[in-house]
Amino acid sequence: MKFITQEDGKNKVPKFNSSFKETKENTFNMPVCTIKLPQDWNLYSLHPDLLALAVASIILPFCGSKIEMPIGVSDAFHPEFFKNTNKHFYPIDASLKPRKANNTAVPALCYSGGPDSTAAVIVTS
């Protein structure tokens, strides 16, 4: 996965200590992020909206107002993402049906080990 900074992008974000005081900046210096996946996995085995969400979780603090991927997101994903982040995801594939969780789906949590993730696990357990 390769990330290319836009003109309005930023490669530094503030880092806060436990009392929410800015202590220094985190810098995004490397344009390449490597993620190891199972050998039988390929890009098209994942719904593009999920891929977009995974990409956003990595680059959101460092990106500008627009994120572009090689494959499009659904008409449903883009406005929800924009409403929550004030950032655009492109391209939009009007023919792509939005991903809908089936009846047996369960919520997932991106667990960082921090106090907010720990609290979320306790509350949802």
Contacts in CASP RR format, 6 or more apart in sequence:
PFRMAT RR
TARGET T0000
AUTHOR 0000-0000-0000
METHOD contacts of the structure
MODEL  1
MKFITQEDGKNKVPKFNSSFKETKENTFNMPVCTIKLPQDWNLYSLHPDL
LALAVASIILPFCGSKIEMPIGVSDAFHPEFFKNTNKHFYPIDASLKPRK
ANNTAVPALCYSGGPDSTAAVIVTS
1 32 0 8 1.000
1 33 0 8 1.000
1 34 0 8 1.000
1 35 0 8 1.000
1 55 0 8 1.000
1 58 0 8 1.000
2 31 0 8 1.000
2 32 0 8 1.000
2 33 0 8 1.000
3 28 0 8 1.000
3 31 0 8 1.000
3 32 0 8 1.000
3 33 0 8 1.000
3 59 0 8 1.000
3 62 0 8 1.000
3 63 0 8 1.000
4 31 0 8 1.000
5 11 0 8 1.000
5 31 0 8 1.000
5 62 0 8 1.000
5 63 0 8 1.000
6 63 0 8 1.000
6 64 0 8 1.000
6 65 0 8 1.000
6 66 0 8 1.000
8 64 0 8 1.000
8 65 0 8 1.000
8 66 0 8 1.000
9 62 0 8 1.000
9 63 0 8 1.000
9 64 0 8 1.000
9 65 0 8 1.000
10 62 0 8 1.000
10 63 0 8 1.000
10 64 0 8 1.000
11 27 0 8 1.000
11 28 0 8 1.000
11 29 0 8 1.000
11 62 0 8 1.000
12 25 0 8 1.000
12 26 0 8 1.000
12 27 0 8 1.000
12 28 0 8 1.000
13 25 0 8 1.000
13 26 0 8 1.000
13 28 0 8 1.000
13 61 0 8 1.000
13 62 0 8 1.000
14 22 0 8 1.000
14 24 0 8 1.000
14 25 0 8 1.000
14 26 0 8 1.000
15 22 0 8 1.000
15 23 0 8 1.000
15 24 0 8 1.000
15 25 0 8 1.000
15 26 0 8 1.000
16 22 0 8 1.000
16 23 0 8 1.000
17 23 0 8 1.000
26 61 0 8 1.000
28 59 0 8 1.000
28 61 0 8 1.000
28 62 0 8 1.000
33 58 0 8 1.000
43 51 0 8 1.000
43 71 0 8 1.000
47 99 0 8 1.000
48 69 0 8 1.000
48 71 0 8 1.000
48 72 0 8 1.000
48 73 0 8 1.000
48 74 0 8 1.000
48 77 0 8 1.000
48 93 0 8 1.000
48 96 0 8 1.000
49 73 0 8 1.000
49 74 0 8 1.000
49 76 0 8 1.000
49 77 0 8 1.000
49 96 0 8 1.000
49 98 0 8 1.000
49 99 0 8 1.000
50 99 0 8 1.000
51 69 0 8 1.000
51 71 0 8 1.000
52 67 0 8 1.000
52 69 0 8 1.000
52 72 0 8 1.000
52 73 0 8 1.000
52 77 0 8 1.000
52 81 0 8 1.000
52 89 0 8 1.000
53 81 0 8 1.000
55 67 0 8 1.000
55 69 0 8 1.000
56 67 0 8 1.000
56 81 0 8 1.000
56 85 0 8 1.000
56 87 0 8 1.000
56 89 0 8 1.000
57 110 0 8 1.000
59 67 0 8 1.000
60 85 0 8 1.000
60 87 0 8 1.000
63 87 0 8 1.000
64 87 0 8 1.000
65 86 0 8 1.000
65 87 0 8 1.000
65 88 0 8 1.000
66 87 0 8 1.000
66 88 0 8 1.000
66 89 0 8 1.000
66 90 0 8 1.000
67 87 0 8 1.000
67 88 0 8 1.000
67 89 0 8 1.000
67 90 0 8 1.000
68 89 0 8 1.000
68 90 0 8 1.000
68 91 0 8 1.000
69 89 0 8 1.000
69 90 0 8 1.000
69 91 0 8 1.000
71 91 0 8 1.000
71 93 0 8 1.000
72 90 0 8 1.000
72 91 0 8 1.000
72 92 0 8 1.000
72 93 0 8 1.000
72 96 0 8 1.000
73 81 0 8 1.000
73 89 0 8 1.000
73 90 0 8 1.000
73 91 0 8 1.000
73 92 0 8 1.000
73 93 0 8 1.000
73 96 0 8 1.000
74 92 0 8 1.000
74 93 0 8 1.000
74 96 0 8 1.000
74 97 0 8 1.000
74 98 0 8 1.000
74 99 0 8 1.000
75 92 0 8 1.000
75 93 0 8 1.000
75 94 0 8 1.000
75 96 0 8 1.000
75 98 0 8 1.000
76 98 0 8 1.000
77 89 0 8 1.000
77 98 0 8 1.000
77 99 0 8 1.000
78 88 0 8 1.000
78 89 0 8 1.000
78 92 0 8 1.000
81 87 0 8 1.000
81 89 0 8 1.000
82 88 0 8 1.000
82 89 0 8 1.000
107 124 0 8 1.000
109 117 0 8 1.000
109 120 0 8 1.000
109 121 0 8 1.000
109 124 0 8 1.000
110 117 0 8 1.000
111 117 0 8 1.000
111 121 0 8 1.000
END
